[in-house]
Amino acid sequence: MVAGDGHRFELIARVPDDARRTLLWLPAMGVPAKHYLPFAERLAARGIAVVLHEWRGIGSSALRAGRGVDWGYRELLELDIAASERWASTIAGDVARVIGGHSLGGQLACCRLAIEPGAAQALWLVASGAPYWRGFPPPQRYGLPPLYRFMAWLARTRGVLPGRRLRFAGNEAPGVIADWSRTGLTGRYAAAGLGLDLEAALARVDVDVRAACLEADWLGPASSLQVLLDKLDTRRSPAIGSFDANALGVRADHFAWMSRPDILAAWLAGDG
């Protein structure tokens, strides 16, 4: 796949015969697309064609963030996701389209619909929510503003956020961390250079929403999910599913579900 500025990356797809829907899935920050293969295969078994997007700078991407190699939400939204979206629309014929994501992927799926309202007819979220510090329960919330400021400063001064070393996300571009931390501090979505009021555009997003919240997920608690959902057109009532370890068969935290995605795949597909 080649984005509008020449950035090259690979897409992973699972396309069943007679697919009834197509899902473009956006990973969590720093997570390579290949880690969602079990999830894609469970959905494909339920008649949903799945395309796994790859983040710029991660996995199969031809770029790596560093001094002089930077990007932010604008490039992810307008160039990379748009390219994946165009390809995904061709793989299963004229069927309903869904966009969704995990964590940051869910946030940017919302933002993509804000930019391009016709991109999909439905939105699926897993372990996602706005990073706004006030959307987290105390006492956790009080440590978030200094953390956001530190990460933005570190990424800016080093030319990359050393996420692998910090055990948070991947090695991320300063622009991505600047856009992410701004939302964490202010509660508002914006993308440097985009030229669009994302908050106003998010309020016009009017699609069916299914959002899965995981009981032990301190990175995406129910309160942060609600902050994100409240930004969308309030005339729709989202379907929100809460899952604990007993339901999932694995710890209900931010990442463990990826190793046992059967229950969430069935719920998102409407089979459970």
Secondary structure, 3 states (H helix, E strand, C coil): CECCCCCECCCEEECCCCCCEEEEEECCCCCCHHHHHHHHHHHHCCCEEEEECCCCCCCCCCCCCECCECCCHHHHHHHHHHHHHHHHCCCCCCCEEEEEEECHHHHHHHHHHHHCHHHCCEEEEECCCCCCHHHCCCCHHHHHHHHHHHHHHHHHHHCCEEHHHHCCCCEECHHHHHHHHHHHHHCCCCCCCCCCCHHHHHCCCCCEEEEEEECCCCCCCHHHHHHHHCCCCCCCCCEEEEECHHHHCCCCCCCHHHHCCHHHHHHHHCCC
